[in-house]
Amino acid sequence: MTEFAILASSKELYLSPILDGFNSEIIAYNLSMSPNLAQVKMMLEQAFREEHYENTILHSDQGISTSVLSSFFRE
């Protein structure tokens, strides 16, 4: 997740993208006014809704909480 400051405002935007490690293509993203679990779950659902992603490896150099993963795979 990346935080962006909005110029002339005290607000921030949060970008949560998934980048394909093979060709650097952004395959999913979500933009939000606050970093939260719902944003990450929506981004994961957008990226991994197709069957051919069944054996995909999700890697994060920023870390990912086990609560995010467990709540995503429980549904």
C-alpha positions as CSV (number, residue, x, y, z in Angstrom):
1,M,0.0,0.0,0.0
2,T,1.3,3.4,-0.9
3,E,0.2,6.7,0.6
4,F,-0.1,9.8,-1.5
5,A,-0.6,13.3,-0.1
6,I,-3.2,15.4,-1.9
7,L,-1.8,18.9,-2.8
8,A,-3.6,21.9,-1.2
9,S,-5.3,19.5,1.3
10,S,-4.5,17.7,4.5
11,K,-5.9,14.5,3.1
12,E,-4.2,11.4,1.8
13,L,-5.1,8.7,-0.8
14,Y,-4.0,5.1,-0.4
15,L,-3.2,2.9,-3.4
16,S,-3.1,-0.8,-3.0
17,P,-1.9,-2.5,-6.3
18,I,-1.0,-6.0,-7.4
19,L,1.9,-6.1,-9.8
20,D,2.5,-9.2,-12.0
21,G,6.1,-10.2,-11.2
22,F,6.6,-11.6,-14.7
23,N,5.8,-8.6,-16.9
24,S,5.3,-5.8,-14.3
25,E,1.7,-5.3,-15.4
26,I,-0.7,-4.0,-12.7
27,I,-3.4,-6.7,-12.6
28,A,-5.5,-5.1,-9.8
29,Y,-5.6,-2.0,-7.6
30,N,-7.8,-0.2,-5.2
31,L,-7.7,3.5,-4.2
32,S,-9.1,4.6,-0.8
33,M,-9.2,7.6,1.5
34,S,-8.0,5.4,4.4
35,P,-5.9,2.2,4.7
36,N,-8.2,-0.6,5.8
37,L,-8.9,-4.3,5.5
38,A,-11.9,-3.7,3.2
39,Q,-9.6,-2.0,0.7
40,V,-7.1,-4.9,0.7
41,K,-9.9,-7.5,0.4
42,M,-11.5,-5.7,-2.5
43,M,-8.1,-5.5,-4.3
44,L,-7.4,-9.3,-3.7
45,E,-10.9,-10.2,-4.9
46,Q,-10.4,-8.2,-8.0
47,A,-7.1,-9.8,-8.8
48,F,-7.8,-13.4,-7.9
49,R,-11.4,-14.0,-9.2
50,E,-10.4,-16.1,-12.2
51,E,-9.7,-19.8,-12.0
52,H,-6.3,-19.6,-13.7
53,Y,-4.9,-17.9,-10.6
54,E,-5.4,-21.0,-8.5
55,N,-1.7,-21.7,-8.0
56,T,-0.6,-18.0,-7.9
57,I,1.9,-16.9,-5.3
58,L,1.2,-13.7,-3.5
59,H,4.3,-11.9,-2.3
60,S,4.5,-8.7,-0.4
61,D,7.8,-6.9,0.4
62,Q,5.8,-4.9,2.9
63,G,4.3,-7.8,4.7
64,I,0.7,-8.9,4.9
65,S,-1.1,-9.6,8.1
66,T,-2.5,-13.0,8.8
67,S,-5.9,-11.5,9.6
68,V,-6.1,-10.2,6.0
69,L,-5.2,-13.5,4.5
70,S,-7.4,-15.6,6.8
71,S,-10.4,-13.4,6.3
72,F,-9.9,-13.4,2.5
73,F,-9.7,-17.2,2.2
74,R,-12.5,-17.9,4.7
75,E,-15.1,-16.3,2.4
